[in-house]
């Protein structure tokens, strides 16, 4: 059996668990059972929601504090031993080298790392960002070993991006830009599982003020497809706003995000995994930063040529959010009048990722375990 240790709540959002579920599904497809270990009931509730319909996955509540990973070791080690876990994949920013040294006494270990700030004594280190080659992992992990002196193996780059199966693309995929083919563009708006900086409403209000949303006339109006994650707290407010305006469609708990993306000509999104998903489908994006750990990722995607950076709302200040919403509206107005530019941006995203990263990670985990 393979173990996965990850949490999801309103503070850390859903991205960690979502990518782990995608990997778990691929592990299960290799005839391996998977056990998720979570700190509390909140994480289990969200995990159950996201993993509904996937067989071969068990969820275990540790009853611990997700902020204190070392404090859970005695409980976790007992659960790992009870289930004969051969390898555990950990996805959390709360880990420490000591945490992994202890776990290595029980089983092999793997870590999904986004930051590259510290070396961890693990059997397998995964960083699937486009900028992983700039983080110096090879030098960082020189001489680092896991339990019993095992050398750490590295899986680096976007070929390991754990995207859901719906984002896998054939070798001859040429994108779908411009997706809708309509006279007026279709725009995807998404802000992650929880819209943690509260950007959806400011963006929609500024879009209406700019003629991008609202009445179906003028040079700039678009059809909006607003996707709300399960943890968006003001979902009812957004849905009511969408009902008032004729060209705003609001979706909740979308399972087939790729199908929504394929309807669209351009996306507006918070920086995160969704940018890699858009790249797989060659969907141009205007995006904004919501956390400090996204800084390098922001720079990478801006250099791709297929995405436009609109600003940083990490502080959550209202004037900052309003300013970024205005930048998004201005950038979008420039794009909706130029199908040629959208097509160029779409082409620039070609070949960045094929969406098969989760499959590659699962195969490596099974091989090592």
C-alpha positions, 0 to 999 in steps of 0.5 A: 500500500502507498501512503499520501500525507496532505491536508486541505482547509480554508487556510491552505486551500485545495491545491495540495490535496487536488494534485495528490488525488490525481497522483493517487488515481494513477497509483490506483490504476497500477493496482496499488491501494492508497491511504490518505492521512489527514490531520483533521475532519475538515481535511477529510471532508474536502478530500472525500468531496474531491475524491468521490468516485475514485476507488481504492483510496482510504482516508485516515484522520490523525487527529493532529494539528496540521501546522505541527508535522513533527507532533504527529509523528508517533500517530502517523508512524503507527498508522503507516506500520498498521497498513504496511505502507511501503512509501509515503508521499508528503505534500505540505509546507510544514515539514522539516528534515527531522520529520522525514528522518523519522518517517524513513525509519518506517518506510520510503519517503517522497516529497512534493516540493514547490520552493527548493529552499531546503534539502530533505532526506527523502527517497524521491523529491518532486518539483514540477515547476517550469523554473525547477532548473533555476532552483539548483536542486542537483547541488542542493541534494549533493550528498543528501540521502534518505533512510539507510543511506539511499540516494535521493532521486529527483523528478524535475520539470513540467513533464511531471506536472500532476494534471488530471487526466482530462488535461492529457493532450495527444502528441499532435494537439494544436490547441483550440484557440480561439475556442468558442469561435463566436463573434464575442470572446468567451472568458474563463474566470477562476480563482482556485478552490477558495478565492483566498484573496477575494478577487472574483467580485472585484474583477467582475465589477471592473469588467462591467464598468469597462464594458466587458460584462453586462449588456450584450453590446459594445466593442468589448463585451464577452461571455464569462464562464466563472468557475467557483471552487468548493471553498469560495465563501461568497459564492451566493453573492457571485451567483446573484451577480451572475444572474443579474447580468446576461453574459455571466455564467457561474459554475460550482464544483466543476469536475470537468474543467477542461471542457469549460476551458475548451469553450474559452478564448482566454482565461483570467486566473489566480496563479497556481496549478490552473496555469499549467492546466491552461498551458496544456490546452494552450489557453492564453491567460491573464493572471495575478499572484496571491501568495509569496511562494508564487513569485518565481512561478509568476516570472516563468509564466510571464516569460512563456509568451502565452500569459500576461501578469496583472499584479500581486494581491498577496496582501489582500488590501482592497486598493491593491485588489481594485488596481489589479482588477483594473489592470486585468480589464485593460489587458483583456480589452486589448486581447478581445479585439485581437484574435491574431494576438490570442492565436500567437499566445496560444501557439507560444504555450505549445509543447510546455506540458503534455499533462502526463506528469501524474502518471510518471510520478505514480510509475516511479513511486510504484517502482521505488516502493 
